[in-house]
Amino acid sequence: MAGIGPMDPLRRSPSPDSSQPSSPRSPPCEMLGYVGIEAVLDQLKIKAMKMGFEFNIMMVGQSGLGKSTMVNTLFKSKVWKTTPPSLGGPMLQTLQLHSVTHVIEENGVKLKLTLTDTPGFGDQINNDKCWDPILGYINEQYERYLQEEILITRKRHIPDTRVHCCVYFVPPTGHCLRPLDIEFLQRLSQTVNVVPVIARADSLTIEEREAFRHRIQHNLKAHCIDVYPQQCFDEDVNDRILNSKIRERIPFAVVGSDREHFVNGRCVLGRKTKWGIIEVENMAHCEFPLLRDLLIRSHLQDLKDITHNVHYENYRVCRLNSSHVLPRGPGWVNLAPTPTSPPATPGPSKCCRRRRTHDNTTEEN
């Protein structure tokens, strides 16, 4: 698993028209001296450091699977307060969503982190449509962004509250995905980036954990559930190699803990049992480092890009096609009525559509 490491932030993405015959390239220009083009990278870094970054993550799973503890372990801070089961009060009768926002700073880099928890999910006897509030919340954030985007006078920076990643906690049953898990993942994977994990993996042996993982992978494939990282979005060979290794290990078997213990003179995060200490960041004990690297160190920006370019774009297209006039508001634009033809569905890319229009114009001339 040593091959799964941080991705090169300066990797080159293929051009949208790379598959089409390109025009003859002009000969390379011989430079007579240093120009300083590379300083653009420093300018982008300085600007990004000033603005900071936003990341919104949702934790979904039944009560008692360690969602709050996992969040605290991921960011090594008390970003979410855990409540002991005995002090939690009566069980919630309906699913409720709770969000909290923190600003985390590390080495001058500021991250505005928004966490959304879903207490009550899957805890009832009748869990019919228990995913509706979660879907409604995700679409509500898309709608907020869309409403800000269509204003005549837009903000210079539109606040981004869209959910960039949904971590789904699978109970460590050791059997396979439950019907509730399958139904939820089928619906959510089309709307948001979903990363499934095996919660409390220390309750399974190594052999049980591997067998459980293979069953879950078979369930995902059999029901056409495309979790993150999606194979169709691999941009180049390097992405394909890295993401293939990640897909082989999904769902990650994770253990969370925000308590420190001393092991052989080292201070480590882990869970203490009568058999020893389960080290959270030890790959021999669990796969928490793989989840942390995926969400923070290697794919954070990619999660945001796919959210904006794929999931939000799909919502925007469907929303604008299904509504003649968006809700009124100060400074809003009334969209023209949609044509009588069937609503358009996400199809060719903008580059393809632009090329097709150019070809039609040429034929007319």
Secondary structure, 3 states (H helix, E strand, C coil): CCCCCCCCCCCCCCCCCCCCCCCCCCCCCCCCCCCCCCHHHHHHHHHHHHHCEEEEEEEECCCCCCHHHHHHHHHCCCCCCCCCHHHCCCCCCCCCCEEEEEEEEECCEEEEEEEEECCCCCCCCCCCCCCHHHHHHHHHHHHHHHHHHCCCCCCCCCCCCCCCEEEEEECCCCCCCCHHHHHHHHHHCCCCCEEEEECCHHHCCHHHHHHHHHHHHHHHHHCCCCCCCCHHHCCCHHHHHHHHHHHHHCCEECCCCCCEEEECCEEEEEEEECCEEEECCCCCCCCHHHHHHHHHHHCHHHHHHHHHHHHHHHHHHHHHHHCCCCCCCCCCCCCCCCCCCCCCCCCCCHHHHHHHHHHHHHHHC
